[in-house]
């Protein structure tokens, strides 16, 4: 797994998501109770941008049909969402937010 810097730590405010790209994937960054979380930016129900949704505590409401996700786990908490959204590992180092991603290479392959 590799980590890529995507934002400055002070850019991300509680209740105000940020949309960033990690490789070809759009991700959404959130600060919940002081902790940084990262999920896929694409709703599993109807492909809306989750970074445009409403945040209340750890619950994110999709802007398209009102489905809800737990930001910290990616799990759905309210219909019409039934499939979890991908969660990405996060590190905060030297004032930078770094997101973990798979490089796509098989490191065990010779």
BELCOR-V974517 format. One record per residue. RES is the residue in three letters. SS is DSSP state (H for helix, E for strand, - for the rest). Layout:
BEGIN
{{RES;SS} {RES;SS}}
END
This chain:
BEGIN
{{UNK;-} {UNK;E} {UNK;E} {UNK;E} {UNK;E} {UNK;E} {UNK;E} {UNK;E} {UNK;H} {UNK;H} {UNK;H} {UNK;-} {UNK;E} {UNK;-} {UNK;-} {UNK;E} {UNK;-} {UNK;E} {UNK;E} {UNK;E} {UNK;E} {UNK;E} {UNK;-} {UNK;-} {UNK;E} {UNK;E} {UNK;E} {UNK;E} {UNK;E} {UNK;E} {UNK;E} {UNK;E} {UNK;-} {UNK;-} {UNK;E} {UNK;E} {UNK;E} {UNK;E} {UNK;E} {UNK;E} {UNK;-} {UNK;E} {UNK;-} {UNK;-} {UNK;-} {UNK;-} {UNK;-} {UNK;-} {UNK;E} {UNK;H} {UNK;H} {UNK;H} {UNK;-} {UNK;E} {UNK;E} {UNK;E} {UNK;-} {UNK;-} {UNK;E} {UNK;E} {UNK;E} {UNK;-} {UNK;-} {UNK;-} {UNK;-} {UNK;-} {UNK;-} {UNK;E} {UNK;E} {UNK;E} {UNK;-} {UNK;-} {UNK;-} {UNK;-} {UNK;-} {UNK;E} {UNK;E} {UNK;E} {UNK;-} {UNK;-} {UNK;-} {UNK;-} {UNK;-} {UNK;-} {UNK;-} {UNK;-} {UNK;E} {UNK;E} {UNK;-} {UNK;E} {UNK;E} {UNK;E} {UNK;E} {UNK;-} {UNK;-} {UNK;E} {UNK;E} {UNK;E} {UNK;E} {UNK;E} {UNK;E} {UNK;-} {UNK;-} {UNK;-} {UNK;-} {UNK;-} {UNK;-} {UNK;-} {UNK;-} {UNK;-}}
END
